[in-house]
Amino acid sequence: MNRRTFLATSMAASAAVFLSGCGFRLRGAGSMPSLPPLALEGDTNSDLARQFIDRLEQQGTNITDSGQWRVTLGSPRLDERRLGGEGRGSRDHELTLSTTLSVQRREDNAYLLNGETLSTSTRIRVNDNDLLNREDLFNEAEQTLNRELTQRIIERLSALDNAS
């Protein structure tokens, strides 16, 4: 083995040891949290709720009426804010998707979360004169926000599970 290969291998191994020592983990299938069985309540018919249910099922979380935790999802709210002047042509828009989340432990009815608001936002540039493309851009941004908010909800639930 030559010196360059040895140095490269040593540096990679050192970086891996350093990063694992500080708690760093790559995101992916291996880092998906396992949650206790959940009972879902509230707005379970929205796009956000359907995405949330699909994601929970993918990671193997049981969704049952008698789950250890009662998770109540509020109705998601999409707010749009136009940024910039009133000029013609392209304009930036800020989209924010938010929902409320409550989590109650079934065994003692204690609230782990009570009406906490979670949100995510993005900015998109839209040409206000191109109506067809405008609608596609807004729909795509909303789908992305649903995925991001679903991930935030799961991360928040995972933090509760680790704390209890």
C-alpha positions as CSV (number, residue, x, y, z in Angstrom):
1,M,0.0,0.0,0.0
2,N,1.5,3.4,-0.9
3,R,1.6,6.4,1.2
4,R,-1.3,8.3,-0.5
5,T,-3.7,5.3,-0.1
6,F,-2.7,5.0,3.6
7,L,-3.2,8.7,4.3
8,A,-6.6,8.7,2.5
9,T,-7.8,5.6,4.4
10,S,-6.5,7.0,7.7
11,M,-8.3,10.3,7.2
12,A,-11.6,8.7,6.2
13,A,-11.4,6.4,9.3
14,S,-10.6,9.3,11.6
15,A,-13.5,11.4,10.2
16,A,-15.9,8.5,10.7
17,V,-14.8,8.0,14.3
18,F,-15.0,11.7,15.0
19,L,-18.5,12.0,13.5
20,S,-19.8,8.9,15.2
21,G,-18.5,10.2,18.5
22,C,-20.4,13.4,18.3
23,G,-23.7,11.7,17.5
24,F,-23.8,12.4,13.8
25,R,-26.0,10.0,11.8
26,L,-26.8,9.9,8.1
27,R,-30.5,10.3,7.3
28,G,-32.1,7.3,5.6
29,A,-34.0,4.1,6.2
30,G,-31.6,3.1,9.0
31,S,-32.3,6.2,11.0
32,M,-36.1,6.2,10.8
33,P,-37.4,6.3,14.4
34,S,-39.6,3.6,15.8
35,L,-42.7,5.0,17.6
36,P,-45.1,3.3,19.9
37,P,-48.6,2.3,18.5
38,L,-50.6,5.4,17.7
39,A,-54.3,6.3,17.5
40,L,-54.8,9.1,15.0
41,E,-57.6,11.6,15.6
42,G,-58.5,15.0,14.2
43,D,-58.2,15.9,10.5
44,T,-57.2,12.5,9.1
45,N,-58.4,13.1,5.6
46,S,-56.1,15.9,4.5
47,D,-53.2,15.4,2.1
48,L,-50.8,16.0,5.0
49,A,-52.6,13.3,7.1
50,R,-52.5,10.8,4.3
51,Q,-48.8,11.4,3.8
52,F,-48.2,11.1,7.5
53,I,-50.1,7.8,7.7
54,D,-48.2,6.4,4.7
55,R,-44.9,7.4,6.3
56,L,-45.8,5.8,9.6
57,E,-46.8,2.6,7.9
58,Q,-43.5,2.6,5.9
59,Q,-41.5,2.7,9.1
60,G,-43.6,0.0,10.7
61,T,-45.5,2.1,13.3
62,N,-48.8,0.5,14.2
63,I,-51.8,2.7,13.7
64,T,-54.7,1.4,15.8
65,D,-57.7,2.8,17.8
66,S,-56.1,1.5,21.0
67,G,-52.6,2.9,20.4
68,Q,-50.4,4.0,23.4
69,W,-50.5,7.6,22.2
70,R,-53.5,9.5,20.9
71,V,-52.1,11.8,18.2
72,T,-54.5,14.6,17.2
73,L,-53.7,16.4,13.9
74,G,-55.2,19.8,13.3
75,S,-56.3,20.9,9.8
76,P,-53.3,22.0,7.8
77,R,-53.2,25.6,6.8
78,L,-51.4,26.9,3.7
79,D,-50.5,30.6,3.8
80,E,-49.2,32.5,0.8
81,R,-47.4,35.8,1.1
82,R,-46.3,37.7,-2.0
83,L,-42.8,39.2,-1.7
84,G,-41.6,42.2,-3.6
85,G,-43.2,45.1,-5.5
86,E,-46.3,45.3,-7.6
87,G,-44.4,45.1,-10.9
88,R,-45.4,42.8,-13.7
89,G,-43.7,39.5,-14.5
90,S,-42.1,37.2,-12.0
91,R,-42.6,37.5,-8.3
92,D,-41.4,35.6,-5.2
93,H,-44.0,33.9,-3.1
94,E,-43.5,32.5,0.4
95,L,-45.7,29.5,1.2
96,T,-46.0,28.3,4.8
97,L,-47.8,25.1,5.7
98,S,-48.7,24.7,9.4
99,T,-50.7,22.4,11.6
100,T,-51.3,21.8,15.2
101,L,-50.3,18.6,17.0
102,S,-51.4,17.1,20.3
103,V,-50.2,13.9,21.8
104,Q,-51.9,12.3,24.8
105,R,-50.6,9.2,26.6
106,R,-53.5,6.7,26.9
107,E,-52.4,5.1,30.2
108,D,-52.8,8.3,32.3
109,N,-54.3,10.8,29.8
110,A,-51.3,13.1,30.3
111,Y,-50.6,15.4,27.4
112,L,-47.1,15.1,26.0
113,L,-47.9,17.9,23.6
114,N,-51.0,20.1,23.7
115,G,-51.8,22.0,20.6
116,E,-48.2,22.7,19.5
117,T,-48.0,24.4,16.1
118,L,-45.5,22.9,13.6
119,S,-44.8,24.6,10.3
120,T,-42.5,24.6,7.3
121,S,-42.1,27.1,4.5
122,T,-40.5,27.7,1.1
123,R,-40.1,30.4,-1.5
124,I,-40.9,30.0,-5.1
125,R,-40.6,32.4,-8.1
126,V,-43.7,32.5,-10.2
127,N,-44.6,34.4,-13.4
128,D,-48.1,35.8,-12.6
129,N,-48.9,35.9,-16.3
130,D,-48.4,32.2,-16.9
131,L,-51.4,30.8,-15.1
132,L,-50.9,27.1,-16.1
133,N,-47.3,27.0,-15.0
134,R,-48.2,29.0,-11.8
135,E,-50.7,26.3,-10.7
136,D,-48.2,23.5,-11.3
137,L,-45.5,25.4,-9.3
138,F,-47.9,26.0,-6.4
139,N,-49.1,22.3,-6.4
140,E,-45.5,21.0,-6.5
141,A,-44.5,23.4,-3.7
142,E,-47.5,22.2,-1.6
143,Q,-46.6,18.6,-2.0
144,T,-43.0,19.3,-1.0
145,L,-44.3,21.2,2.1
146,N,-46.5,18.2,3.0
147,R,-43.5,15.9,2.9
148,E,-41.4,18.3,5.0
149,L,-44.1,18.8,7.6
150,T,-44.7,15.1,7.8
151,Q,-41.0,14.6,8.5
152,R,-41.1,17.4,11.2
153,I,-44.1,15.7,12.9
154,I,-42.3,12.3,12.9
155,E,-39.1,13.9,14.3
156,R,-41.2,15.7,17.0
157,L,-42.9,12.4,18.0
158,S,-39.6,10.6,18.0
159,A,-38.1,13.3,20.4
160,L,-41.1,12.7,22.7
161,D,-40.5,8.9,22.6
162,N,-36.9,9.4,23.5
163,A,-37.7,11.7,26.4
164,S,-40.3,9.4,28.0
